[in-house]
Amino acid sequence: MVPPGHSQPFGRRELLVLREAWPYILAGCTTPLLSMVDTALLGHWGSEEELGGIALGGLVFSFLLWSFGFLRMSTTGYVAQASGAQNWSLVSLLLKRSLALALTIASIILALQEPILRGATSVFDAPVEIIGPLGEYYEGRIWGTPAALCGYAIQGCLIGLGARRGVLWLSLFLNGMNVLFDLFFILGLEWGARGLGWGTAIAQWASLLFGVWLVRHELIKRLPEGFFAEWAEVFHWREISRLLRTNFHLLVRTWTLILAFTIFGRQGAAYGSATLAANHILLQYVSFSAFFLDGFAYVAETRLGQAVGRGQRSEVYLAAIVTSRVAALTACFLGGALLLLHQPAILVLTGLSDVVEIAETYLPFAALYISLSWGAFQLDGIFIGATAHRDLSIAALQSISVYLVAVILLRSAGNAGLWCAFILYVIARAVALLIRYRQMIASVFSLND
């Protein structure tokens, strides 16, 4: 993956990657803390039905918003390449196009909000007693969707520019405001589930304004004519169609990930409630490790994209290998730590004896998954930075096919077979992209020549 002369022992370059990644890691870790605060608020000052309503509502919005995460990824890659070429006018233009697309998607979601809610209650088979609180939560939070989707574009621009502290401040601001509004609506106005919905929506709009200010601050230093120039070029049809094609490929990638985790959850449920709960406990550690590995993937996106923008092929290879080294060591450390902690790691999250026993049995599988997952994360970041989005969608379809076959073939092995299929899936994701790596780099530079 790296030309001769660039393979060096772990040292200063890797430490720089750690320095660049920690704001992204910390920003990611604030998200589950917010979920814990929301749960605690209704857990102490709400009803069981309200708690169930926001749990299901949160799941609905996770699926809904995660589906449009391509707004962040596509913006990062294109902005990183434009900033590498020091084309700041293009950076501003790319951001405005992403914001325009985000608002268009959000408008469609708002227009279809009632059918979406009915469909969600049907798909998730919501119990009658939580439909009321679910609707109250949903009717407030849905109005934060335009800000949330625009926030993806803002975050993508900041990552592409390498403004990692801006990403951290934006995340801290969003989650801090969310906690404050939730406290006001629940403790102050006693709005319950409705208060959580409106609190999140208002916090998302406040965060969007703060994010626009952050990006404007970054661009005004580089773009003397200002952030709000060149609006006439935003709706250039050829560029809009290219952005739509790009985002379609990223949407395919995202949906395959959602499908993989959905299959894992549904298949785990077939083995009983205790096994389902044990898998859920172990997936919390898988998700926790993802915050760390995402941080290194973001660094790869920025470095790769900027190197491509500068036309420096050797820097592309160097960025790929250095960020991957740090990610691999981190993944092995996290997997090893989970294996060493073993029972204490499970007891922190549950004291139910049946669940603890099952989770202990399958914890080594989760540790192995974490240790091997770095390749998929890093190569995702590398291909996003290089804007090789078609390769990402093809690799995603190939790897999900491997996963589906593995789930079927290993079904007789029960939950152990399910975990083995899940591990094969994350390996397949990396292998499918690695096979395309050199060809992708050659294609990117031939297009730029």
C-alpha positions in Angstrom: 0.0 0.0 0.0 3.0 2.3 0.5 5.9 3.0 -1.8 9.5 2.2 -0.7 11.0 4.7 1.6 7.8 5.4 3.5 7.6 2.4 5.7 9.0 3.6 9.0 8.6 2.5 12.7 5.8 3.8 14.8 6.8 7.3 15.8 6.2 11.0 15.2 3.7 10.7 12.3 1.5 8.3 14.2 1.5 10.6 17.2 0.3 13.4 14.9 -2.5 11.2 13.8 -3.5 10.6 17.5 -3.4 14.4 18.0 -5.7 14.9 15.0 -8.1 12.1 15.9 -8.8 12.9 19.6 -11.2 15.7 19.0 -13.3 13.5 16.6 -13.2 10.7 19.2 -14.3 13.0 22.0 -17.0 14.5 19.9 -18.4 11.0 19.1 -18.4 10.0 22.7 -20.7 12.8 23.7 -23.6 11.3 21.7 -24.3 8.2 23.9 -23.9 10.3 27.0 -26.9 12.4 25.7 -28.9 9.3 25.2 -28.2 8.3 28.8 -29.3 11.7 30.1 -32.6 11.6 28.1 -33.3 8.1 29.4 -32.5 9.1 33.0 -34.8 12.1 32.8 -37.8 10.1 31.8 -36.7 7.2 33.9 -37.0 9.4 37.0 -39.6 12.0 36.1 -41.7 10.2 33.4 -43.8 7.1 33.0 -42.9 3.6 31.7 -45.0 4.3 28.6 -43.1 7.5 27.9 -39.8 5.7 28.3 -40.9 3.1 25.8 -42.1 5.8 23.5 -38.8 7.7 23.3 -36.9 4.4 23.0 -38.8 3.5 19.9 -38.9 7.1 18.7 -35.1 7.4 19.1 -34.8 4.2 17.0 -37.0 5.6 14.3 -35.0 8.8 14.0 -31.7 6.8 14.1 -32.7 4.9 11.1 -34.2 7.9 9.4 -31.2 10.2 9.9 -28.6 7.5 9.5 -30.0 6.8 6.0 -28.9 10.4 5.0 -25.5 10.3 6.6 -24.1 10.5 3.0 -24.6 14.2 3.3 -21.6 14.2 5.7 -19.5 11.8 3.8 -19.8 13.2 0.3 -19.2 16.8 1.6 -16.1 15.7 3.4 -14.4 14.1 0.4 -15.1 16.9 -2.1 -14.3 19.6 0.4 -11.0 17.9 1.4 -9.9 17.7 -2.2 -10.9 21.3 -2.9 -9.1 22.5 0.2 -6.0 20.5 -0.8 -6.1 22.4 -4.1 -6.7 25.6 -2.1 -9.8 26.3 -4.1 -11.7 28.0 -1.3 -14.5 29.3 -3.6 -15.2 25.7 -4.6 -15.3 24.7 -0.9 -18.0 27.3 -0.3 -19.9 26.2 -3.4 -19.8 22.5 -2.4 -21.1 23.3 1.1 -24.0 25.3 -0.3 -24.9 22.5 -2.7 -24.9 20.0 0.2 -27.1 22.3 2.3 -29.5 22.8 -0.6 -29.8 19.0 -1.0 -30.2 18.6 2.8 -33.1 21.1 2.8 -34.7 19.4 -0.2 -34.6 16.0 1.5 -35.9 17.5 4.8 -38.8 19.1 3.0 -39.9 15.7 1.6 -39.6 14.1 5.1 -41.7 16.9 6.6 -44.3 16.5 3.9 -44.5 12.8 4.6 -44.2 12.9 8.4 -47.6 11.3 9.0 -47.1 8.3 6.7 -43.6 7.9 8.2 -44.9 7.7 11.7 -47.7 5.3 10.7 -45.2 3.1 8.9 -42.8 3.1 11.8 -45.4 2.0 14.3 -46.5 -0.8 12.0 -42.9 -2.0 11.1 -41.8 -2.0 14.8 -45.1 -3.4 16.0 -45.4 -0.7 18.7 -47.5 -1.6 21.7 -50.8 0.3 22.0 -49.7 1.9 25.3 -46.6 3.7 23.9 -48.2 5.0 20.7 -49.4 8.2 22.4 -46.0 9.1 24.0 -44.3 8.1 20.7 -46.5 10.5 18.7 -45.8 13.3 21.2 -42.0 12.8 21.0 -42.2 12.4 17.2 -44.3 15.5 16.5 -41.7 17.8 18.2 -38.5 16.1 17.0 -39.5 15.8 13.4 -39.2 19.6 13.0 -35.5 19.4 13.8 -34.9 17.2 10.8 -33.9 20.1 8.4 -31.3 21.3 11.0 -30.1 17.8 11.6 -29.5 17.1 7.9 -27.9 20.5 7.3 -25.8 19.7 10.3 -24.4 16.7 8.5 -23.2 18.9 5.6 -21.7 21.4 8.1 -19.8 18.6 9.9 -18.6 17.2 6.6 -17.2 20.5 5.6 -15.4 21.0 8.9 -13.9 17.5 8.7 -12.9 18.1 5.1 -11.1 21.4 6.1 -9.4 19.6 8.9 -11.1 21.8 11.5 -11.2 19.1 14.1 -11.6 21.4 17.1 -14.6 22.9 15.3 -16.2 19.5 15.0 -15.6 19.0 18.7 -17.1 22.3 19.7 -20.1 21.7 17.4 -20.8 18.4 19.1 -20.4 19.7 22.6 -22.6 22.7 21.8 -25.4 20.4 20.3 -25.4 18.0 23.1 -25.1 20.7 25.8 -28.0 22.6 24.4 -30.0 19.4 24.1 -29.5 18.6 27.8 -30.4 22.2 28.8 -33.6 22.3 26.7 -34.6 18.8 27.9 -34.2 19.8 31.5 -36.3 22.9 30.9 -39.1 21.1 29.1 -39.2 18.1 31.4 -38.4 19.5 34.8 -39.7 23.0 34.2 -42.8 22.5 32.0 -43.3 18.8 32.8 -43.9 18.0 29.1 -42.5 14.5 29.3 -41.9 12.8 26.0 -43.1 15.9 24.1 -40.5 17.9 25.9 -37.7 15.6 24.8 -38.8 15.9 21.2 -39.0 19.7 21.2 -35.8 20.0 23.2 -33.9 18.0 20.7 -35.4 19.9 17.7 -34.6 23.3 19.2 -31.1 22.2 20.1 -30.5 21.0 16.5 -31.5 24.4 15.1 -29.3 26.3 17.6 -26.5 23.9 16.7 -27.0 24.6 13.0 -26.6 28.4 13.5 -23.5 27.7 15.6 -22.2 25.4 12.8 -22.7 28.0 10.1 -20.8 30.5 12.2 -17.9 28.0 12.7 -17.7 27.3 8.9 -17.9 30.9 8.1 -15.1 31.6 10.5 -13.0 29.0 8.8 -13.7 30.2 5.3 -13.5 33.9 5.9 -9.8 33.5 6.6 -9.3 32.0 3.2 -12.1 33.5 1.1 -11.9 37.3 1.2 -15.2 37.9 -0.7 -17.0 36.0 2.0 -19.0 32.9 2.7 -22.2 34.0 1.0 -20.7 34.6 -2.5 -21.4 32.6 -5.7 -25.0 31.6 -5.0 -25.7 31.7 -8.8 -23.5 28.7 -9.3 -25.1 26.5 -6.6 -27.8 25.1 -8.8 -25.6 24.1 -11.8 -27.5 21.0 -13.1 -24.4 19.0 -14.1 -22.8 19.4 -10.7 -26.1 18.7 -8.9 -26.6 15.5 -10.9 -23.0 14.4 -10.0 -23.8 15.1 -6.4 -27.0 13.0 -6.6 -25.1 10.1 -8.2 -22.4 10.3 -5.5 -25.0 10.3 -2.7 -26.9 7.4 -4.2 -23.8 5.2 -4.0 -23.2 6.3 -0.4 -26.9 5.6 0.3 -26.5 2.1 -0.9 -23.5 1.7 1.4 -25.4 3.0 4.4 -28.5 0.8 3.7 -26.3 -2.3 3.6 -24.9 -1.5 7.0 -28.4 -0.9 8.4 -29.5 -4.2 6.9 -26.5 -6.1 8.4 -27.2 -4.8 11.9 -31.0 -5.3 11.5 -30.4 -9.0 10.5 -28.0 -9.4 13.4 -30.7 -8.1 15.8 -33.6 -10.0 14.4 -31.7 -13.3 14.2 -30.4 -12.8 17.7 -34.0 -12.4 18.9 -34.8 -15.8 17.5 -32.5 -17.4 20.1 -34.5 -16.0 23.0 -34.8 -12.7 25.0 -31.8 -13.5 27.1 -29.6 -14.0 24.1 -31.0 -10.9 22.4 -30.2 -8.9 25.6 -26.7 -10.4 25.8 -26.0 -9.5 22.1 -27.3 -5.9 22.8 -24.8 -5.6 25.8 -21.9 -6.7 23.6 -22.9 -4.4 20.8 -22.6 -1.5 23.2 -18.8 -2.2 23.3 -18.8 -2.6 19.5 -20.4 0.8 19.2 -18.0 2.3 21.8 -15.0 1.1 19.8 -16.5 2.6 16.6 -16.2 6.2 18.2 -12.4 5.6 18.3 -12.1 4.1 14.9 -14.3 6.7 13.3 -11.9 9.3 14.6 -9.0 7.8 12.7 -11.2 7.3 9.6 -12.0 11.0 9.7 -8.3 11.8 9.7 -7.8 9.5 6.8 -10.7 11.2 4.9 -9.1 14.6 5.4 -5.5 13.7 4.7 -6.4 11.5 1.6 -8.7 14.1 0.2 -6.3 17.0 0.6 -3.4 14.9 -0.9 -5.6 14.1 -3.9 -6.5 17.8 -4.2 -2.7 18.7 -4.3 -2.0 15.9 -6.7 0.5 14.2 -4.4 0.3 10.5 -5.0 3.0 9.6 -2.5 1.2 11.6 0.2 -1.9 9.6 -0.4 0.0 6.3 0.2 1.7 7.8 3.3 -1.6 9.1 4.8 -3.2 5.7 4.2 -0.5 3.7 5.9 0.1 6.0 8.8 -3.5 6.4 9.8 -4.1 2.6 9.3 -1.2 1.7 11.7 -2.7 3.8 14.5 -6.2 2.5 13.9 -5.0 -1.1 13.9 -3.1 -0.7 17.2 -6.1 1.0 18.7 -8.6 -1.7 17.6 -6.3 -4.4 19.0 -6.0 -2.6 22.2 -9.8 -2.1 22.6 -10.5 -5.7 21.7 -7.8 -6.9 24.1 -9.1 -4.7 26.9 -12.6 -6.1 26.5 -11.2 -9.6 26.6 -9.2 -8.9 29.7 -12.0 -7.1 31.6 -14.4 -9.9 30.6 -17.0 -10.3 33.4 -16.6 -6.8 34.9 -17.3 -5.2 31.5 -20.6 -7.1 31.4 -21.6 -6.4 35.0 -21.2 -2.7 34.5 -24.2 -2.9 32.1 -26.4 -5.6 33.6 -26.8 -7.8 36.7 -29.3 -10.2 35.2 -27.6 -13.6 35.7 -28.9 -15.3 32.6 -27.8 -12.4 30.4 -24.4 -12.2 32.1 -23.8 -15.9 31.5 -24.7 -15.7 27.8 -22.7 -12.4 27.3 -19.6 -14.0 28.9 -19.9 -16.9 26.4 -19.9 -14.7 23.4 -17.7 -11.8 24.6 -14.6 -13.2 22.8 -16.5 -13.0 19.5 -17.2 -9.3 20.2 -13.5 -8.7 21.1 -12.4 -10.4 17.9 -14.8 -8.3 15.8 -13.5 -5.1 17.4 -9.9 -6.1 16.8 -10.5 -6.8 13.1 -12.9 -4.0 12.3 -10.2 -1.3 11.8 -9.7 -2.3 8.2 -13.3 -1.6 7.2 -13.3 1.8 9.0 -10.0 3.0 7.5 -10.7 1.9 4.0 -14.1 3.5 4.1 -12.4 6.8 5.1 -9.7 6.4 2.4 -12.3 5.8 -0.3 -14.5 8.7 1.0 -11.5 11.0 1.0 -10.7 10.0 -2.6 -14.4 10.4 -3.5 -14.4 6.9 -4.9 -18.1 6.4 -4.0 -19.0 3.9 -6.7 -16.4 1.5 -5.4 -17.9 1.9 -1.9 -21.3 0.9 -3.0 -20.1 -2.1 -5.0 -17.9 -3.3 -2.1 -20.9 -2.8 0.2 -23.1 -5.0 -1.9 -20.5 -7.7 -2.2 -19.8 -7.8 1.5 -23.5 -7.9 2.5 -23.8 -10.9 0.1 -21.0 -12.7 1.9 -22.8 -11.9 5.2 -26.2 -13.2 4.1 -24.6 -16.4 2.8 -22.7 -16.8 6.1 -25.8 -16.3 8.2 -27.6 -19.0 6.3 -24.7 -21.5 6.3 -23.9 -20.9 10.0 -27.5 -20.8 11.3 -27.2 -24.3 12.8 -24.4 -23.1 15.0 -26.9 -20.7 16.8 -25.7 -17.5 18.2 -22.0 -18.5 17.8 -22.7 -18.9 14.1 -24.4 -15.5 14.0 -21.3 -13.8 15.6 -19.0 -15.7 13.2 -21.1 -14.4 10.2 -20.9 -10.8 11.7 -17.1 -11.1 11.9 -16.8 -12.4 8.4 -18.9 -9.4 7.3 -16.5 -6.8 8.7 -13.6 -8.7 7.1 -15.4 -8.9 3.8 -16.0 -5.1 3.9 -12.3 -4.5 4.2 -11.2 -7.1 1.6 -13.7 -5.9 -1.0 -12.3 -2.4 -0.7 -8.6 -3.5 -0.5 -9.0 -5.3 -3.8 -10.0 -2.0 -5.4 -7.4 0.1 -3.6 -4.6 0.4 -6.2 -7.0 0.7 -9.1 -8.9 3.4 -7.3 -5.8 5.5 -6.6 -4.7 5.2 -10.3 -8.2 6.1 -11.5 -8.4 9.2 -9.2 -5.1 10.6 -10.4 -5.8 9.9 -14.0 -9.0 11.9 -13.7 -7.1 14.8 -12.1 -4.3 14.8 -14.6 
